[in-house]
């Protein structure tokens, strides 16, 4: 063997050693302790919230499909690994197609799933995003979501069965999500001042006439809902992970819970707040979920009394870091299901200083999944992002995903 052949062999060995392993197509994302993997390969990823990715097809037909497909294709070009969206309509009125022509409804859902799969953009479908949707459809109070004898409970299980069973063998589904920020409603006593919450009284929306104390939810009710619905989904679909879709606990979560319905607002200790976080992310949920919006100062410019947990601002990186370390110590994967900027928002900060700093910190601390708010979402003009806007942020997203999201064949 001559010298040239030896050099070629050495070069091939070195190149092989430098290549990251890539998961095979068709593998599902799994959880092991605090980590995620796809095909045995460690998997971490950044995606975006594109809330109306599906529902826009219900309200806008052909134009909606184009908007949805454009968002998916832009995500693929931009190395965005997944999109989180509400996998239903938002308002009761927009579920008309589901009841009148279910074949057409599910064909529209298939269009979204198929196009995402074609473009290698994974999906996080939020099954029950809007907390009042199904109780409004069934003309029952919101607490019916946790009542196994209610029409709402039966309808939600029926919808979950249809959706989950339809895509249970699709590895392009990253994981299922139950809802959106339900725990923020826990242990708060609804009064007449909030009778119009979530569009109540809007005949054009299909909502109930008003909200009242029968719409109250307690932490115990939510734990029951999360536990039972997750077990039901996992019995239908053993392939996919399930997460709650919840925000981080309120800064006074313990006092709200212990003093319900009278109300109290004693600030949590950090230990209390973290205990609440794990309390409402009970197993069999696989992935702990939080939502986090902030700025580098950790301040509320228009609020003289910023909310804190043990002195840590609920808008600062310090609390976000503490939550991330706590989930790691608890051997639970973490999904930052919404990460965004407030004061300034993206449009006021083109270099996205807070979001970039948060991504850096979350990467260092080992967070598994990050979903920025929001992608191709003109309803939030100060926060919507595309592949051609906010280049500093998109560069950070691409770099993170190229380092960590080897579980998706590209």
C-alpha positions as CSV (number, residue, x, y, z in Angstrom):
1,X,0.0,0.0,0.0
2,X,1.6,3.3,-1.0
3,X,1.7,6.5,1.0
4,X,-1.2,8.1,-1.0
5,X,-3.6,5.2,-0.2
6,X,-2.7,5.4,3.5
7,X,-3.5,9.1,3.5
8,X,-6.9,8.5,1.8
9,X,-7.8,5.8,4.4
10,X,-6.8,8.1,7.3
11,X,-8.9,10.9,5.8
12,X,-11.9,8.7,5.4
13,X,-11.6,7.5,9.1
14,X,-11.3,11.0,10.4
15,X,-14.3,12.2,8.3
16,X,-16.4,9.3,9.5
17,X,-15.5,10.1,13.1
18,X,-16.5,13.7,12.7
19,X,-19.9,13.1,11.3
20,X,-22.8,13.1,13.7
21,X,-25.1,10.1,13.7
22,X,-28.4,10.7,12.0
23,X,-31.6,8.9,12.9
24,X,-33.2,6.8,10.3
25,X,-36.4,8.0,8.7
26,X,-39.5,6.8,10.3
27,X,-38.2,6.9,13.9
28,X,-40.3,8.4,16.7
29,X,-39.0,10.8,19.3
30,X,-38.6,9.1,22.7
31,X,-37.9,10.3,26.2
32,X,-35.2,8.9,28.5
33,X,-34.9,10.8,31.8
34,X,-34.3,14.4,31.0
35,X,-33.4,13.8,27.4
36,X,-35.1,13.2,24.1
37,X,-33.8,10.9,21.3
38,X,-34.8,9.9,17.8
39,X,-33.6,6.5,16.7
40,X,-31.3,6.4,19.6
41,X,-29.7,9.7,18.6
42,X,-30.0,12.7,21.1
43,X,-32.6,15.1,19.8
44,X,-33.1,18.8,20.7
45,X,-34.8,21.3,18.5
46,X,-36.2,24.8,18.0
47,X,-39.5,25.3,16.2
48,X,-42.1,28.0,16.1
49,X,-45.8,28.5,16.9
50,X,-47.9,28.8,13.8
51,X,-51.3,28.7,15.6
52,X,-53.7,28.8,12.7
53,X,-51.7,26.4,10.5
54,X,-54.8,24.2,10.2
55,X,-57.7,26.3,11.2
56,X,-57.0,28.8,8.4
57,X,-58.1,26.1,6.0
58,X,-61.5,26.0,7.7
59,X,-62.1,29.7,7.4
60,X,-60.4,30.6,4.2
61,X,-60.3,27.4,2.0
62,X,-57.9,27.8,-0.9
63,X,-56.3,31.0,0.3
64,X,-55.9,29.4,3.7
65,X,-54.2,26.3,2.2
66,X,-51.7,28.6,0.4
67,X,-50.9,30.5,3.6
68,X,-50.4,27.2,5.5
69,X,-48.3,25.6,2.8
70,X,-46.1,28.8,2.5
71,X,-45.5,28.7,6.2
72,X,-44.4,25.1,6.1
73,X,-42.1,25.6,3.1
74,X,-40.5,28.6,4.6
75,X,-39.9,26.6,7.8
76,X,-38.2,23.9,5.8
77,X,-35.9,26.5,4.0
78,X,-35.1,28.1,7.3
79,X,-34.1,25.0,9.2
80,X,-37.1,25.3,11.5
81,X,-37.6,21.8,12.8
82,X,-41.3,21.9,14.0
83,X,-44.5,23.9,14.1
84,X,-46.9,24.0,17.1
85,X,-50.5,24.7,16.2
86,X,-54.1,24.3,17.3
87,X,-55.4,21.1,15.8
88,X,-59.1,22.3,15.6
89,X,-60.9,25.5,15.1
90,X,-60.5,28.2,17.7
91,X,-64.1,29.4,17.9
92,X,-67.1,27.1,18.1
93,X,-68.6,28.6,14.9
94,X,-65.6,27.4,12.9
95,X,-66.1,23.8,13.8
96,X,-69.1,23.7,11.5
97,X,-67.3,21.7,8.9
98,X,-66.4,19.0,11.5
99,X,-70.0,18.4,12.2
100,X,-71.5,19.0,8.8
101,X,-68.9,17.3,6.6
102,X,-66.3,15.4,8.6
103,X,-64.8,13.9,5.5
104,X,-63.9,17.3,4.2
105,X,-62.7,18.4,7.7
106,X,-60.2,15.5,8.0
107,X,-59.1,15.9,4.4
108,X,-58.1,19.5,5.3
109,X,-56.2,18.1,8.3
110,X,-54.5,15.5,6.0
111,X,-53.4,18.3,3.7
112,X,-51.5,20.0,6.5
113,X,-49.9,16.8,7.9
114,X,-49.0,15.5,4.4
115,X,-47.4,18.8,3.4
116,X,-45.4,19.1,6.6
117,X,-44.2,15.5,6.2
118,X,-43.2,16.2,2.6
119,X,-41.1,19.1,3.7
120,X,-39.6,17.3,6.8
121,X,-41.2,19.8,9.2
122,X,-42.4,18.1,12.3
123,X,-45.7,19.0,14.0
124,X,-46.9,19.5,17.6
125,X,-50.7,19.4,17.3
126,X,-52.4,21.0,20.3
127,X,-55.6,18.9,20.5
128,X,-57.7,21.1,22.8
129,X,-55.9,24.5,22.6
130,X,-58.9,26.7,23.3
131,X,-60.0,25.9,26.9
132,X,-63.7,26.8,26.3
133,X,-64.1,25.3,22.8
134,X,-65.7,22.0,23.7
135,X,-67.7,23.1,26.7
136,X,-69.2,25.9,24.5
137,X,-70.0,23.4,21.8
138,X,-71.8,21.2,24.3
139,X,-73.4,24.2,26.1
140,X,-71.9,23.2,29.4
141,X,-69.7,25.2,31.9
142,X,-65.9,24.9,31.6
143,X,-65.5,22.6,34.6
144,X,-67.2,19.9,32.5
145,X,-63.8,19.1,30.9
146,X,-62.9,17.2,34.1
147,X,-66.3,15.5,34.6
148,X,-66.4,12.0,33.1
149,X,-70.3,12.2,33.1
150,X,-70.5,15.4,31.0
151,X,-71.2,15.8,27.3
152,X,-68.0,17.9,27.1
153,X,-65.8,15.1,28.4
154,X,-67.3,12.6,26.0
155,X,-66.9,14.9,23.1
156,X,-63.3,15.7,23.9
157,X,-62.4,12.0,24.2
158,X,-64.2,11.4,20.9
159,X,-62.3,14.1,19.1
160,X,-58.9,13.0,20.6
161,X,-59.7,9.4,19.4
162,X,-60.3,10.6,15.9
163,X,-57.2,12.8,15.6
164,X,-54.7,10.6,17.5
165,X,-55.8,7.4,15.9
166,X,-55.5,9.0,12.4
167,X,-51.9,10.0,12.9
168,X,-50.6,7.6,15.5
169,X,-48.2,5.9,13.1
170,X,-46.8,9.1,11.7
171,X,-43.3,9.8,13.0
172,X,-43.5,13.4,11.7
173,X,-45.7,14.1,14.7
174,X,-43.1,15.2,17.3
175,X,-45.6,14.9,20.2
176,X,-49.2,15.5,21.1
177,X,-50.2,18.5,23.3
178,X,-53.3,18.6,25.4
179,X,-54.2,22.3,25.5
180,X,-52.9,25.8,25.9
181,X,-52.1,27.4,29.3
182,X,-54.9,25.8,31.3
183,X,-53.2,26.1,34.6
184,X,-53.3,29.9,34.3
185,X,-57.1,29.6,34.9
186,X,-56.7,27.3,37.9
187,X,-58.0,28.4,41.4
188,X,-59.3,31.8,40.1
189,X,-62.8,32.7,41.1
190,X,-64.7,34.0,38.0
191,X,-66.8,37.1,38.9
192,X,-69.2,39.3,37.0
193,X,-66.2,41.3,35.8
194,X,-65.1,38.4,33.7
195,X,-68.5,37.3,32.4
196,X,-67.5,38.0,28.8
197,X,-64.2,36.1,28.9
198,X,-63.2,34.2,25.8
199,X,-65.8,35.8,23.6
200,X,-68.8,34.9,25.8
201,X,-72.0,36.4,24.6
202,X,-70.7,36.6,21.0
203,X,-73.5,34.9,19.0
204,X,-71.3,35.2,15.9
205,X,-68.6,33.1,17.6
206,X,-70.9,30.4,18.9
207,X,-69.9,30.9,22.5
208,X,-72.1,30.6,25.6
209,X,-73.9,33.7,26.8
210,X,-71.6,34.4,29.8
211,X,-69.0,33.0,32.1
212,X,-69.8,32.4,35.8
213,X,-68.6,30.4,38.8
214,X,-69.5,27.1,37.2
215,X,-66.7,27.8,34.8
216,X,-64.1,27.8,37.6
217,X,-61.3,25.2,37.5
218,X,-59.2,24.1,40.4
219,X,-55.7,22.5,40.3
220,X,-57.2,19.2,41.4
221,X,-59.6,19.3,38.4
222,X,-56.8,20.0,36.0
223,X,-54.6,17.2,37.4
224,X,-57.5,14.9,36.9
225,X,-58.0,16.1,33.3
226,X,-54.3,15.9,32.4
227,X,-53.8,12.4,34.0
228,X,-56.9,10.8,32.5
229,X,-56.7,12.3,29.1
230,X,-53.0,11.5,28.8
231,X,-53.6,7.9,29.7
232,X,-56.4,7.7,27.2
233,X,-54.3,9.2,24.4
234,X,-51.3,6.9,25.2
235,X,-53.6,3.9,25.1
236,X,-54.6,4.9,21.6
237,X,-51.1,5.8,20.5
238,X,-48.1,4.2,22.2
239,X,-45.7,5.8,19.7
240,X,-45.8,9.5,20.6
241,X,-45.0,11.6,23.6
242,X,-47.6,13.8,25.3
243,X,-47.1,17.3,26.9
244,X,-49.6,19.6,28.7
245,X,-49.1,22.8,26.7
246,X,-49.2,24.7,29.9
247,X,-47.5,28.0,30.9
248,X,-45.3,28.3,34.0
249,X,-47.2,28.6,37.3
250,X,-48.5,32.0,38.4
251,X,-46.1,33.8,40.8
252,X,-48.7,33.2,43.6
253,X,-49.8,29.7,42.6
254,X,-49.6,28.1,46.1
255,X,-51.7,30.8,47.8
256,X,-54.3,30.8,45.0
257,X,-54.6,27.0,45.4
258,X,-54.8,27.0,49.2
259,X,-57.2,29.9,49.5
260,X,-59.6,29.1,46.7
261,X,-62.3,30.4,46.2
262,X,-61.6,33.3,48.6
263,X,-58.4,34.4,46.7
264,X,-55.0,35.4,48.0
265,X,-51.9,36.7,46.3
266,X,-49.0,35.8,48.5
267,X,-45.8,35.4,46.4
268,X,-44.4,31.9,46.0
269,X,-41.1,30.8,47.1
270,X,-39.0,29.3,44.3
271,X,-39.6,25.9,45.8
272,X,-43.3,26.4,46.0
273,X,-43.4,27.6,42.4
274,X,-41.4,24.7,41.1
275,X,-43.6,22.3,43.1
276,X,-46.6,23.7,41.4
277,X,-44.9,23.2,38.0
278,X,-44.4,19.5,38.6
279,X,-47.8,19.1,40.2
280,X,-49.6,20.2,37.0
281,X,-47.3,18.2,34.8
282,X,-48.0,14.8,36.3
283,X,-47.0,11.5,34.8
284,X,-48.0,9.9,32.5
285,X,-47.3,13.3,30.8
286,X,-43.9,12.8,29.2
287,X,-42.6,16.3,28.8
288,X,-42.9,19.3,31.1
289,X,-44.1,22.4,29.4
290,X,-43.7,26.2,30.1
291,X,-44.3,29.4,28.2
292,X,-42.0,32.4,28.8
293,X,-42.0,36.0,27.6
294,X,-39.5,38.6,28.8
295,X,-36.7,41.1,28.3
296,X,-33.1,41.4,29.3
297,X,-33.9,43.7,32.2
298,X,-36.6,41.4,33.5
299,X,-38.9,44.4,34.1
300,X,-42.5,45.4,33.4
301,X,-42.0,49.0,32.2
302,X,-45.6,49.9,32.8
303,X,-46.0,48.1,36.1
304,X,-44.5,49.6,39.3
305,X,-44.7,46.2,41.0
306,X,-43.1,43.6,38.7
307,X,-44.0,40.0,39.5
308,X,-41.2,37.9,41.1
309,X,-40.6,34.5,42.5
310,X,-38.1,34.7,45.4
311,X,-36.9,38.0,43.9
312,X,-36.4,36.4,40.4
313,X,-38.4,38.4,37.8
314,X,-40.9,36.4,35.9
315,X,-39.6,38.1,32.8
316,X,-35.9,37.6,33.5
317,X,-33.5,34.9,32.4
318,X,-32.7,33.9,36.0
319,X,-36.1,32.4,36.6
320,X,-36.2,30.7,33.2
321,X,-32.8,29.2,34.0
322,X,-33.9,28.0,37.4
323,X,-36.9,26.2,35.9
324,X,-34.7,24.6,33.3
325,X,-32.3,23.3,35.9
326,X,-35.1,22.0,38.0
327,X,-36.6,19.9,35.2
328,X,-33.1,18.5,34.5
329,X,-32.7,17.6,38.2
330,X,-36.2,15.9,38.1
331,X,-35.1,13.9,35.0
332,X,-37.9,15.3,32.9
333,X,-37.6,16.7,29.4
334,X,-38.5,20.4,29.0
335,X,-40.6,22.0,26.2
336,X,-40.5,25.8,26.2
337,X,-43.7,25.8,24.2
338,X,-43.8,29.6,23.7
339,X,-40.7,31.8,23.9
340,X,-41.1,35.4,23.1
341,X,-40.2,39.0,23.7
342,X,-42.2,41.7,25.5
343,X,-41.0,45.2,26.0
344,X,-39.5,45.3,23.5
345,X,-41.3,43.0,21.1
346,X,-39.5,41.7,18.0
347,X,-40.6,44.6,15.8
348,X,-39.0,47.0,18.3
349,X,-35.9,45.0,18.6
350,X,-34.8,43.7,15.2
351,X,-31.7,41.9,16.7
352,X,-34.0,39.9,19.1
353,X,-31.7,40.4,22.0
354,X,-33.8,38.6,24.7
355,X,-34.8,35.7,22.5
356,X,-31.2,35.1,21.4
357,X,-29.9,35.3,24.9
358,X,-32.7,32.9,26.1
359,X,-31.8,30.4,23.4
360,X,-28.1,30.6,24.4
361,X,-29.0,30.0,28.1
362,X,-31.5,27.2,27.3
363,X,-29.0,25.5,25.1
364,X,-26.4,25.7,27.9
365,X,-28.8,24.4,30.5
366,X,-30.0,21.5,28.4
367,X,-33.6,22.4,27.4
368,X,-34.9,20.0,24.9
369,X,-37.5,21.8,22.8
370,X,-38.0,25.5,22.2
371,X,-41.0,27.0,20.2
372,X,-40.7,30.7,19.4
373,X,-43.8,32.9,19.2
374,X,-44.8,33.2,16.3
375,X,-44.3,32.1,12.7
376,X,-46.3,33.6,9.8
377,X,-49.0,34.9,12.2
378,X,-50.1,38.3,11.0
379,X,-52.7,38.5,13.8
380,X,-49.7,39.4,16.0
381,X,-47.9,41.9,13.7
382,X,-45.3,42.9,16.4
383,X,-44.2,39.3,17.0
384,X,-44.6,37.5,13.7
385,X,-41.5,36.1,12.1
386,X,-40.6,34.6,8.7
387,X,-37.5,33.2,7.3
388,X,-36.6,36.6,5.8
389,X,-37.1,38.7,8.9
390,X,-35.0,39.0,12.1
391,X,-31.8,37.5,10.6
392,X,-29.9,37.4,13.9
393,X,-32.6,35.3,15.5
394,X,-33.0,33.0,12.5
395,X,-29.2,32.5,12.4
396,X,-29.3,31.4,16.0
397,X,-32.2,29.0,15.3
398,X,-30.4,27.5,12.4
399,X,-27.2,27.0,14.3
400,X,-29.0,25.4,17.2
401,X,-30.9,23.0,15.0
402,X,-27.8,22.0,13.0
403,X,-26.0,21.2,16.2
404,X,-28.8,19.3,17.9
405,X,-31.7,18.3,15.7
406,X,-30.0,15.4,14.0
407,X,-33.1,13.3,14.5
408,X,-34.8,14.6,11.4
409,X,-33.4,13.5,8.1
410,X,-33.0,16.6,5.9
